[in-house]
Amino acid sequence: MEGIDEERVNLNLNEIWKACRKIQDAIFRYGFDICAEFCPHDPKGKGLISESLFSAILGKYKRIIGLSDFELREVTDYFRLRDGRVVYKQFCKVVCSENHDKLQKKDLATGLEWNDPMHVNVIPRPEDRRQICLILIKIALVSHLPLKPYFQDYELISNNVGTVTVSHFSRVLHFLKIPISDNDFLLLLKRYLKDSYMVNYVAFITHIESIIEYLKQRNLTDNAQQIVKDFPGCIIDLELPELPPVEGTNMAQRIFKDYCDHPKENRTDCDVVVCIQHQVYKNRVRIREFLEGFDLLHTGTVTINQFERALHNMGVGKYITQRDFQLLCYRYRDPIDTNRIMWRIFEDEVDRVFTIKRLEKTPLKQVESPPKNIKEMPRRGSLDWQEVSEKTRDLCEEAIRKIQIRIRNRRLHLHPFFKNYDKINSGHIHCRQANQIFTTNGILLSNDELNALIDRYGNELGFNYTRFLEDADPAEYAIPKLMPPASLQAACLSFKNNAADTENEEHVIQLLTKAKRQATVKSIPVIDFLQDFDRHREGEILEVDFRRGIDNANIKMTPKEMDTICKIFRSPKRACCVLYRDFCKALDEIFVQIETVTGDNEIIAVPLVHLANLDCVECFMNFEERTICSQALMKLARKPDEISNLSSVFKDFDRENCGTIRKNQLIRGLTVRDMHYMISSREFEAVFKCFGVQRGLDLEFNYREFLNILSIIYRNGQTKRNY
């Protein structure tokens, strides 16, 4: 007990000492005299005042000082006598005497005497230290102006001593035209950062000046430039050489290049016109509307600046360079006035991609729109596959053959992998991402085959996976293809000829069961989506409206199944209408059964309990996932609902009282009950997948069944204790 009392006394003294230090710092910082406010309340000068006055005076400065109520009570109790009065003179002696000495001797100490002006951080990795040395050498060679004045101007304003902010440090480097990449700038901050938010520019400038002086004394400026030139990378991107491959490993896959560096030959003026025709046809641009406004006198010519402005307005200027524009100007220059462009000739030549001028004079001439060269024009940055070497062509065909065999044997579905990286639906992804997809799916190709693939399907936007899937994976899910009009007409005629044939009764029952299941699981009132099309309440709507209403109700049916349902519920009065009320009654039989009493001829509606199958494709689990889920449930069963009261947390999230919650709510619930550490992230995903229920478009968690299973495992004593 004595040891405990001594510990409490030491703890109280520490709290009191901290509170007094807070008051001292506030008095020194803001300069107010708190001790002078006690004297008017003690006319006899005994140094004693009441406890309420002492607390009230200190309470006035509580927010300024940052004093809590607990610390205020501790300080008051410490200086209080047994009769309830407080010895404020002793308090002033402790708090104000030291500050009074500081105010009298302002130059005694500033707090900066203990700071090292050359403070730098330690870089543990030797390759980082080598890279910092190279960065400093390059900065010393690039900078031709003294650096210190730029930093000292900021210091005079902010009153800092040898430090500047990170943003000002970056602005100075940018103003002096010293381009530094993001990785190199972070490495400099890692070396010269001080107090977690300031940069020690004194040490930085000293190191730069030392390097410059050393190079001048030893006449090593040329050698330093040669070292920097030979080092892999430049000042924008310093990269270390690649590590040699480890012996005994089979993974020698080389990552694709960041961009397609196909050789781009100098284009002629005809190539530039073809490029403009391709963009004009693609965007359906009328050139006359952009150039006619500049030709007010209808002379057929505009100035060079107006011509350039019109090209940018129609969206073509970004596809041509300045050299291409000069070729266009030389091609369409007015021979009389060389400062003007004949825009009507330019318009006639570009509009040939749509049609031919004065076609009425040759009505029998066949026009190809667009021309074949425009339609098959390759994207910029891609190789002309007709001119590549035979070796490259054979390597590409061999790689595609391997990919096709892998897809066919393993039943791979590559299209979703590419779509995950294509966020803007451009049909292109990064070349490295394509290589990552191949490696993930076990498609192992040699370096030459990878290069042949990127030469075949690469362009300025990246890897054209849409075109690649057409050749390597021609599946219906990858590239949906519409039925040609002739085949579609033949299918409609055959359907009409077979309309009189009766459908298989078992097949009809399966279709209605499928619709009933979706309506039950998703709690969809189908009639609400259909009766709006029936303005006169006749009980029948058009077949087109029926299909639209079923699609809006989110009941997934194939086109063939919809044709069968429309034929079953076809209206006898109108062949183009469907009896939607009969269809809704058939769906309502899952909730109510209509019975007729024979004696009284009364119709009775008997409610039914329809338990639909809530399983979905997303909840399918293989053997490994079931094993992981079983182990996770045995771990969580140590804290069932009887102990952890998880149901109350889940019910707070389930405001609709439907028995399901979202994934993030499940994590929050387990965290509230301190159960999230019992299972790993992989086990959590398996448990969520096991009890997942498809609700709408999302997958939710059935917490009622989950809590029931935990209770059963706990009662059977099958909990797992080692986790």
C-alpha positions in Angstrom: 0.0 0.0 0.0 2.9 2.4 0.8 4.3 1.8 -2.7 1.0 2.5 -4.3 0.6 5.8 -2.3 4.1 6.9 -3.3 3.3 6.2 -7.0 0.1 8.3 -6.8 1.9 11.2 -5.1 4.6 11.1 -7.9 1.9 11.0 -10.5 0.0 14.0 -9.0 3.3 16.0 -8.7 4.0 15.3 -12.4 0.5 16.6 -13.4 0.9 19.7 -11.3 4.4 20.4 -12.7 3.1 20.0 -16.3 0.2 22.5 -15.5 2.6 25.0 -14.0 4.9 24.7 -17.1 1.9 25.4 -19.3 1.1 28.6 -17.4 4.8 29.7 -17.5 4.9 29.2 -21.3 1.7 31.1 -21.8 2.9 34.1 -19.6 6.2 34.2 -21.5 4.5 33.9 -24.9 1.6 36.4 -24.5 3.1 38.7 -21.9 0.1 39.0 -19.5 0.7 39.4 -15.7 -1.5 36.9 -14.0 0.1 37.5 -10.6 -1.0 41.2 -10.6 -4.7 40.1 -10.7 -4.4 38.4 -7.2 -3.2 41.5 -5.4 -6.4 43.6 -5.4 -8.2 40.7 -3.7 -5.7 40.7 -0.8 -5.7 44.2 0.7 -3.7 43.2 3.8 -1.0 41.5 1.8 -1.1 38.2 3.6 -0.7 36.3 0.3 -4.0 34.4 0.8 -7.2 34.4 -1.2 -10.3 32.2 -1.3 -10.4 29.1 -3.5 -13.3 30.4 -5.7 -11.4 33.6 -6.5 -8.2 31.7 -7.4 -10.2 29.3 -9.6 -12.0 32.2 -11.3 -8.9 34.1 -12.1 -7.1 31.0 -13.5 -10.3 30.1 -15.4 -10.2 33.3 -17.4 -7.0 32.2 -19.0 -7.9 28.5 -19.3 -8.4 28.5 -23.0 -5.3 30.6 -23.7 -3.1 28.4 -21.6 -4.7 25.2 -22.7 -5.5 24.1 -19.2 -8.0 21.3 -18.6 -10.5 21.3 -15.7 -8.6 18.4 -14.1 -5.3 20.3 -14.1 -7.0 23.4 -12.7 -8.3 21.4 -9.8 -5.0 19.8 -9.2 -3.1 23.1 -9.1 -5.8 24.6 -6.7 -5.6 21.6 -4.4 -1.8 21.8 -4.3 -1.6 25.4 -3.1 -4.7 25.2 -0.8 -4.4 25.3 3.0 -6.5 23.3 5.4 -8.9 26.3 6.1 -9.8 26.4 2.3 -7.7 29.5 1.4 -5.1 29.4 -1.4 -1.5 30.7 -1.0 -1.3 32.6 -4.3 2.1 34.2 -3.4 3.7 30.8 -3.5 2.0 30.1 -6.8 3.3 33.4 -8.2 6.8 32.6 -7.0 6.7 29.3 -8.9 5.1 30.5 -12.1 6.1 34.2 -12.5 9.7 34.4 -11.1 11.4 32.5 -13.9 9.4 34.3 -16.6 10.3 37.6 -15.0 14.0 36.8 -15.4 13.5 35.8 -19.0 11.8 39.1 -19.8 14.6 41.1 -18.2 17.2 39.2 -20.2 15.8 38.7 -23.6 19.1 37.8 -25.2 19.9 35.1 -22.7 18.8 32.2 -24.9 16.7 31.9 -28.1 16.4 28.2 -28.2 18.3 27.9 -31.4 21.7 27.4 -29.8 21.2 23.7 -29.6 20.2 23.3 -33.3 22.8 22.0 -35.8 22.8 24.3 -38.9 24.2 21.4 -40.9 21.6 18.9 -39.8 21.0 16.2 -42.4 19.2 12.8 -42.2 21.0 9.5 -42.6 20.3 7.5 -45.8 20.8 3.8 -45.0 20.8 2.3 -48.5 24.1 2.6 -50.4 22.4 2.9 -53.8 20.3 5.8 -52.5 23.4 7.6 -51.3 25.1 7.1 -54.6 22.0 8.5 -56.4 21.9 11.5 -54.1 25.6 12.2 -54.9 24.8 12.1 -58.7 21.8 14.4 -58.2 24.0 16.9 -56.3 26.7 16.8 -59.0 24.1 17.4 -61.8 22.6 20.3 -59.9 26.0 21.8 -59.3 26.8 21.5 -63.1 23.4 22.9 -64.2 23.1 25.8 -61.7 25.0 28.9 -62.9 23.6 31.3 -60.3 24.1 31.6 -56.6 21.4 29.8 -54.7 21.6 31.4 -51.3 19.9 34.8 -52.2 16.7 33.0 -53.3 16.4 31.2 -49.9 17.5 34.2 -47.8 14.7 36.4 -49.2 12.1 33.9 -47.9 14.0 33.7 -44.5 13.8 37.5 -44.0 10.0 37.3 -44.4 9.3 34.2 -42.3 12.0 34.8 -39.7 13.2 31.2 -40.0 16.8 30.3 -39.3 18.3 28.2 -42.1 15.1 26.5 -43.1 12.4 26.9 -45.8 9.2 25.1 -46.6 9.0 22.2 -49.0 6.9 24.2 -51.5 9.3 27.1 -51.5 12.3 24.7 -52.0 10.5 23.2 -55.0 9.7 26.7 -56.4 13.3 27.8 -56.2 14.5 24.7 -58.1 11.8 25.2 -60.7 12.7 29.0 -61.1 16.3 28.1 -61.6 15.3 25.6 -64.3 16.7 22.6 -62.5 14.3 19.9 -63.5 14.0 17.2 -60.9 11.8 14.1 -61.1 9.4 13.2 -58.3 11.5 10.3 -57.1 14.7 12.4 -57.0 12.9 15.3 -55.2 11.6 12.9 -52.5 15.1 11.6 -52.1 16.4 15.1 -51.6 13.7 15.7 -49.0 14.6 12.5 -47.3 18.2 13.8 -46.9 17.6 17.5 -46.0 14.2 17.4 -44.3 14.1 19.0 -40.8 11.4 19.0 -38.2 9.2 16.9 -40.6 8.0 19.9 -42.6 11.0 22.2 -43.3 14.0 21.9 -45.5 17.5 22.7 -44.3 18.7 24.8 -47.2 22.0 25.8 -45.5 23.3 22.2 -45.6 22.0 21.8 -49.2 23.7 25.0 -50.4 26.9 24.1 -48.5 27.1 20.7 -50.2 26.5 22.2 -53.7 29.2 24.8 -53.1 31.6 22.2 -51.8 31.1 20.1 -55.0 31.6 23.1 -57.2 34.8 24.2 -55.4 36.2 20.6 -55.5 35.6 20.3 -59.2 37.2 23.6 -59.9 40.3 22.9 -57.8 40.9 19.5 -59.4 39.8 20.5 -62.9 37.3 17.7 -63.0 34.3 19.5 -64.5 34.6 17.7 -67.9 35.1 14.4 -66.1 32.0 15.0 -64.0 30.0 15.8 -67.0 31.2 12.6 -68.7 30.3 10.6 -65.5 26.8 12.1 -65.5 26.4 11.5 -69.2 27.5 7.9 -69.0 25.3 7.2 -66.0 22.0 5.4 -67.0 19.2 8.0 -67.0 19.2 11.8 -67.0 18.3 14.5 -64.5 14.6 13.9 -65.1 14.7 10.2 -64.4 17.6 8.7 -62.6 17.4 4.9 -62.6 19.8 2.2 -61.3 20.9 -0.6 -63.7 18.8 -3.7 -63.6 19.8 -6.6 -61.4 21.2 -9.7 -63.1 18.7 -12.6 -63.3 18.9 -15.1 -60.5 20.2 -18.5 -61.5 17.9 -21.5 -61.2 14.7 -19.5 -61.9 12.4 -19.9 -64.9 10.8 -16.5 -64.8 12.7 -14.7 -67.5 9.7 -12.7 -68.7 10.5 -9.2 -69.9 8.0 -6.5 -69.2 6.5 -4.7 -72.2 7.8 -1.3 -73.1 5.9 1.7 -71.7 5.0 3.0 -75.1 5.2 1.8 -78.7 8.5 3.2 -80.2 7.8 2.2 -83.8 9.8 4.2 -86.3 7.8 7.2 -87.6 8.8 8.2 -91.0 8.5 11.8 -92.2 5.1 12.2 -93.6 4.4 13.9 -96.9 1.7 16.4 -97.7 -0.5 13.5 -99.1 -0.1 11.6 -95.8 -1.2 14.7 -93.9 -4.3 15.1 -96.1 -5.2 11.4 -95.6 -4.8 11.8 -91.8 -7.2 14.9 -91.9 -9.7 12.9 -94.1 -9.7 10.1 -91.6 -10.4 12.4 -88.6 -13.0 14.3 -90.6 -14.8 11.1 -91.6 -14.6 9.7 -88.1 -16.1 12.9 -86.4 -18.4 13.8 -89.3 -17.0 17.4 -89.6 -18.2 19.9 -92.1 -15.2 21.9 -93.1 -17.1 24.7 -94.8 -18.7 25.8 -91.5 -15.3 26.4 -89.9 -13.6 28.3 -92.9 -16.4 30.2 -94.6 -16.8 32.7 -91.7 -13.2 34.0 -92.3 -13.8 34.6 -96.0 -16.1 37.6 -95.8 -15.5 38.7 -99.4 -16.0 35.1 -100.8 -12.6 35.1 -102.5 -11.9 31.4 -101.6 -8.8 32.3 -99.6 -8.0 32.9 -95.9 -4.9 33.9 -94.1 -2.4 31.4 -92.6 -3.4 32.2 -89.0 -7.1 31.8 -89.8 -6.4 28.5 -91.5 -4.5 27.2 -88.5 -7.3 28.5 -86.2 -9.9 26.7 -88.2 -8.0 23.4 -88.1 -7.9 23.6 -84.3 -11.6 24.5 -84.1 -12.6 21.5 -86.1 -10.5 19.2 -83.8 -7.8 18.3 -86.4 -5.0 20.5 -85.2 -3.9 18.1 -82.4 -3.2 15.4 -85.0 -0.7 17.4 -87.1 2.6 18.8 -86.1 4.1 22.2 -87.1 6.0 20.6 -89.9 2.8 19.0 -91.2 1.1 22.4 -91.1 3.9 23.9 -93.1 3.4 21.2 -95.7 -0.3 22.0 -95.9 0.4 25.7 -96.3 2.8 25.0 -99.1 0.3 22.6 -100.8 -2.7 25.1 -100.7 -0.8 28.4 -101.0 -2.3 31.0 -103.2 0.1 31.6 -106.2 -0.9 35.3 -106.4 -0.8 36.1 -102.6 1.6 33.7 -100.9 0.3 34.8 -97.4 -3.1 33.3 -98.1 -4.5 29.7 -98.3 -7.0 28.5 -100.9 -9.4 26.9 -98.5 -12.0 25.9 -101.2 -9.5 23.5 -102.8 -8.7 22.1 -99.4 -12.4 21.6 -98.7 -13.0 19.8 -102.0 -10.0 17.5 -101.5 -10.9 16.5 -98.0 -14.6 16.1 -98.7 -13.8 13.3 -101.2 -13.9 11.0 -98.2 -17.7 11.5 -98.2 -18.6 11.9 -101.9 -17.3 13.2 -105.2 -18.0 16.7 -106.5 -20.3 17.1 -109.5 -21.5 13.6 -109.3 -24.6 14.5 -111.3 -22.6 14.6 -114.5 -21.6 10.9 -114.0 -24.7 9.2 -112.4 -23.5 5.7 -113.2 -20.2 6.1 -111.3 -19.9 4.0 -108.1 -18.7 6.0 -105.1 -16.9 4.2 -102.3 -17.4 6.0 -99.0 -15.0 6.0 -97.2 -12.2 4.9 -99.5 -10.4 1.7 -98.7 -7.2 3.5 -97.7 -9.2 5.6 -95.1 -11.1 2.6 -93.8 -8.0 0.5 -93.3 -5.8 3.3 -92.2 -3.6 2.1 -89.2 -3.5 4.1 -86.0 -0.5 6.3 -85.6 2.3 4.5 -83.8 1.5 1.1 -85.2 3.6 -0.8 -87.8 2.5 -1.6 -91.3 2.0 -5.4 -90.9 2.3 -5.9 -94.6 5.9 -4.7 -94.6 7.2 -6.5 -91.5 9.8 -9.3 -91.8 8.7 -12.9 -92.2 10.4 -13.9 -88.9 8.3 -11.3 -86.9 5.1 -12.5 -88.6 5.9 -16.2 -87.7 6.6 -15.3 -84.1 3.3 -13.4 -83.8 1.4 -16.3 -85.3 3.1 -18.8 -83.0 2.3 -16.6 -79.9 -1.4 -16.3 -80.9 -1.5 -20.1 -81.5 -0.2 -20.7 -78.0 -2.7 -18.3 -76.5 -5.6 -19.9 -78.3 -4.5 -23.4 -77.1 -4.3 -22.1 -73.5 -7.7 -20.4 -73.7 -9.3 -23.5 -75.1 -7.7 -26.0 -72.7 -8.2 -23.9 -69.5 -11.5 -22.2 -70.5 -10.0 -18.8 -69.8 -12.1 -15.6 -69.9 -9.6 -12.9 -70.8 -12.1 -10.1 -71.6 -12.8 -9.1 -67.9 -9.1 -8.9 -67.1 -8.6 -6.3 -69.9 -11.7 -4.4 -69.0 -10.6 -4.0 -65.4 -7.6 -1.9 -66.6 -9.6 0.0 -69.3 -11.4 2.5 -67.2 -12.4 4.8 -70.1 -13.5 2.0 -72.5 -11.0 3.0 -75.1 -10.1 -0.5 -76.2 -6.5 0.0 -75.2 -4.5 -0.7 -72.1 -0.9 -0.2 -71.0 1.6 -2.6 -72.5 2.9 -3.7 -69.1 -0.7 -4.4 -68.0 -1.1 -6.7 -71.0 2.0 -8.6 -70.0 0.7 -8.8 -66.4 -2.6 -10.4 -67.6 -0.6 -13.0 -69.6 1.5 -13.9 -66.6 -1.5 -14.1 -64.3 -3.3 -16.5 -66.6 -0.2 -18.7 -67.1 0.4 -17.7 -70.7 4.2 -17.9 -70.9 5.8 -16.4 -74.0 9.3 -15.7 -75.0 10.7 -12.2 -75.3 10.7 -12.4 -79.1 7.0 -13.5 -79.1 6.1 -10.6 -76.7 7.9 -8.1 -79.0 6.0 -9.6 -82.0 2.7 -9.2 -80.2 3.3 -5.5 -79.4 4.4 -4.9 -82.9 1.2 -6.4 -84.2 -1.3 -4.8 -81.7 0.5 -1.8 -80.3 0.0 1.8 -81.2 0.3 5.3 -79.6 -2.5 4.5 -77.2 -1.0 1.2 -75.9 -2.0 -2.4 -76.5 -5.2 -2.8 -78.6 -6.8 -5.7 -76.7 -10.1 -5.5 -78.6 -8.3 -6.3 -81.9 -6.2 -8.9 -80.1 -9.3 -10.7 -78.7 -10.8 -10.9 -82.1 -7.8 -12.9 -83.3 -6.8 -14.8 -80.2 -10.2 -15.3 -78.4 -13.1 -15.0 -80.9 -15.8 -15.8 -78.3 -19.3 -14.4 -78.2 -18.7 -12.7 -74.8 -15.6 -10.9 -76.0 -16.9 -9.3 -79.2 -20.7 -9.4 -79.5 -21.8 -9.6 -83.1 -25.2 -8.7 -84.4 -27.2 -10.9 -86.7 -27.1 -9.8 -90.4 -30.4 -8.4 -91.8 -30.9 -11.4 -94.1 -30.5 -13.9 -91.4 -32.7 -11.8 -89.1 -35.5 -11.8 -91.7 -35.2 -15.5 -92.2 -35.4 -16.1 -88.5 -38.5 -14.0 -88.2 -40.2 -15.9 -91.1 -39.4 -19.2 -89.5 -40.7 -18.1 -86.2 -44.0 -17.0 -87.7 -44.3 -20.3 -89.5 -43.8 -22.2 -86.3 -46.1 -19.9 -84.2 -49.0 -22.4 -84.4 -46.9 -25.2 -82.8 -47.6 -25.7 -79.2 -44.8 -25.1 -76.7 -43.5 -27.9 -74.5 -45.4 -27.6 -71.2 -42.3 -28.4 -69.2 -40.3 -25.6 -70.9 -43.1 -23.1 -70.2 -43.1 -24.1 -66.5 -39.3 -23.6 -66.3 -39.6 -20.1 -67.8 -42.4 -19.0 -65.3 -40.4 -20.5 -62.5 -37.3 -18.5 -63.5 -39.4 -15.3 -63.6 -41.0 -16.2 -60.2 -37.7 -16.8 -58.6 -36.3 -13.4 -59.7 -39.5 -11.6 -58.6 -39.4 -13.2 -55.2 -35.7 -12.8 -54.4 -35.6 -9.2 -55.5 -39.1 -8.4 -54.1 -40.2 -6.8 -57.5 -43.8 -5.7 -58.0 -43.9 -6.5 -61.7 -47.3 -5.1 -62.3 -46.1 -1.6 -61.3 -43.7 -1.6 -64.3 -46.3 -2.8 -66.8 -49.6 -1.1 -66.0 -48.3 2.4 -66.8 -48.3 1.3 -70.5 -52.0 0.4 -70.2 -53.6 3.8 -70.3 -57.2 2.5 -70.8 -56.8 -0.4 -68.3 -57.7 -3.0 -70.9 -55.4 -5.6 -69.4 -53.1 -5.8 -72.5 -50.2 -3.7 -73.8 -48.0 -3.7 -76.8 -45.3 -6.4 -77.1 -42.6 -3.8 -77.3 -43.8 -2.1 -74.1 -44.1 -5.5 -72.4 -40.5 -6.3 -73.2 -39.4 -2.8 -72.0 -41.3 -3.2 -68.7 -39.8 -6.6 -68.0 -36.4 -5.2 -68.6 -37.0 -2.2 -66.3 -38.2 -4.6 -63.6 -34.7 -6.2 -63.8 -36.0 -9.7 -64.6 -33.3 -11.2 -66.7 -34.6 -13.3 -69.7 -33.0 -14.2 -72.9 -34.6 -13.0 -76.2 -35.7 -16.5 -77.1 -37.4 -16.9 -73.7 -39.1 -13.5 -74.0 -40.5 -14.6 -77.4 -41.9 -17.8 -75.8 -43.6 -15.8 -73.0 -45.1 -13.3 -75.4 -46.4 -16.1 -77.6 -48.0 -17.8 -74.5 -49.7 -14.6 -73.3 -50.6 -13.3 -76.7 -53.9 -11.4 -76.9 -56.6 -13.1 -79.0 -58.0 -9.7 -80.0 -54.8 -8.0 -81.1 -51.8 -10.0 -82.4 -49.4 -7.2 -81.4 -50.4 -7.1 -77.7 -49.7 -9.2 -74.7 -52.0 -10.0 -71.8 -49.8 -8.6 -69.0 -52.4 -9.1 -66.2 -52.5 -12.8 -66.9 -48.7 -12.9 -66.7 -48.8 -11.0 -63.4 -51.4 -13.4 -62.0 -49.2 -16.3 -62.9 -46.4 -14.7 -61.0 -48.7 -13.9 -58.0 -49.4 -17.6 -57.5 -46.1 -17.8 -55.7 -47.7 -15.6 -52.9 -51.4 -16.5 -53.2 -53.3 -19.6 -54.3 -56.9 -19.0 -55.6 -59.3 -21.7 -54.5 -63.0 -22.1 -55.2 -65.4 -23.6 -52.7 -67.7 -26.0 -54.5 -70.8 -25.6 -52.3 -71.0 -21.8 -52.1 -69.1 -20.9 -55.3 -66.8 -18.6 -53.2 -63.3 -17.7 -54.3 -60.8 -17.9 -51.5 -57.2 -16.6 -51.7 -54.9 -18.7 -49.6 -51.5 -17.1 -48.9 -48.5 -19.3 -49.6 -45.0 -19.3 -48.2 -42.7 -19.4 -51.2 -39.0 -20.1 -50.3 -37.0 -19.2 -53.3 -33.5 -20.4 -53.9 -31.2 -17.5 -52.8 -28.0 -19.0 -54.2 -26.3 -17.2 -57.0 -23.3 -17.7 -59.3 -21.2 -15.2 -57.3 -21.6 -17.4 -54.1 -20.2 -20.6 -55.6 -17.3 -21.9 -53.5 -14.8 -24.5 -54.4 -13.2 -27.0 -52.0 -10.4 -24.7 -50.8 -12.8 -21.8 -50.1 -15.1 -24.1 -48.2 -12.2 -25.3 -46.0 -11.1 -21.7 -45.3 -14.6 -20.7 -44.5 -15.0 -23.7 -42.1 -11.9 -22.7 -40.2 -12.9 -19.1 -40.0 -16.3 -20.0 -38.6 -14.7 -22.2 -35.9 -12.6 -19.3 -34.9 -15.5 -16.8 -34.7 -17.6 -19.4 -32.9 -15.7 -18.6 -29.7 -17.7 -15.5 -29.4 -21.3 -16.3 -30.5 -24.2 -14.0 -30.2 -24.8 -15.1 -26.6 -21.4 -13.7 -25.7 -20.6 -10.9 -28.2 -24.2 -9.7 -28.8 -23.4 -9.2 -32.5 -27.1 -9.3 -33.5 -27.7 -5.9 -31.9 -24.9 -4.3 -34.0 -26.1 -5.9 -37.2 -29.7 -4.9 -36.5 -28.7 -1.3 -36.2 -27.2 -1.5 -39.7 -30.3 -3.4 -41.1 -32.8 -0.5 -41.0 -35.1 -2.2 -43.5 -35.1 -5.4 -41.3 -34.4 -7.6 -44.4 -31.8 -9.7 -42.8 -28.8 -8.6 -44.9 -26.1 -6.0 -44.5 -23.3 -4.7 -46.7 -19.7 -5.8 -46.7 -18.4 -2.7 -45.0 -21.1 -2.9 -42.3 -20.0 -6.5 -41.6 -16.4 -5.3 -41.0 -17.6 -2.5 -38.7 -19.7 -4.9 -36.7 -16.8 -7.3 -36.2 -14.6 -4.4 -35.2 -17.0 -3.0 -32.7 -17.1 -6.4 -30.9 -13.3 -6.8 -31.2 -13.6 -9.9 -33.4 -11.9 -8.6 -36.6 -8.4 -9.8 -35.5 -9.6 -13.4 -35.2 -9.7 -14.0 -38.9 -7.5 -13.0 -41.9 -8.6 -11.0 -44.9 -8.8 -14.2 -47.0 -11.0 -15.9 -44.4 -13.2 -12.8 -44.2 -13.7 -12.9 -48.0 -14.6 -16.6 -47.8 -17.1 -16.1 -45.0 -18.7 -13.2 -46.9 -19.0 -15.3 -50.0 -20.5 -18.2 -48.1 -23.3 -16.2 -46.6 -23.7 -13.8 -49.6 -27.2 -13.0 -51.0 -27.8 -11.3 -54.3 -29.9 -8.2 -53.5 -30.5 -5.9 -56.4 -27.2 -5.4 -58.2 -25.0 -5.9 -55.1 -24.0 -8.9 -53.0 -25.0 -8.6 -49.3 -24.4 -10.6 -46.2 -27.1 -12.8 -44.5 -26.2 -12.1 -40.9 -29.1 -14.1 -39.4 -28.0 -17.3 -40.9 -24.4 -16.4 -40.0 -25.3 -15.9 -36.3 -27.3 -19.1 -36.3 -24.3 -21.2 -37.6 -22.0 -19.6 -34.9 -24.4 -20.6 -32.2 -24.7 -24.2 -33.5 -20.9 -24.5 -33.7 -20.5 -23.1 -30.2 -23.1 -25.4 -28.7 -21.5 -28.5 -30.3 -18.1 -27.5 -29.0 -16.4 -27.3 -32.4 -14.6 -24.0 -31.8 -11.0 -23.6 -32.8 -8.8 -22.3 -30.0 -5.5 -21.7 -31.8 -5.9 -18.7 -34.1 
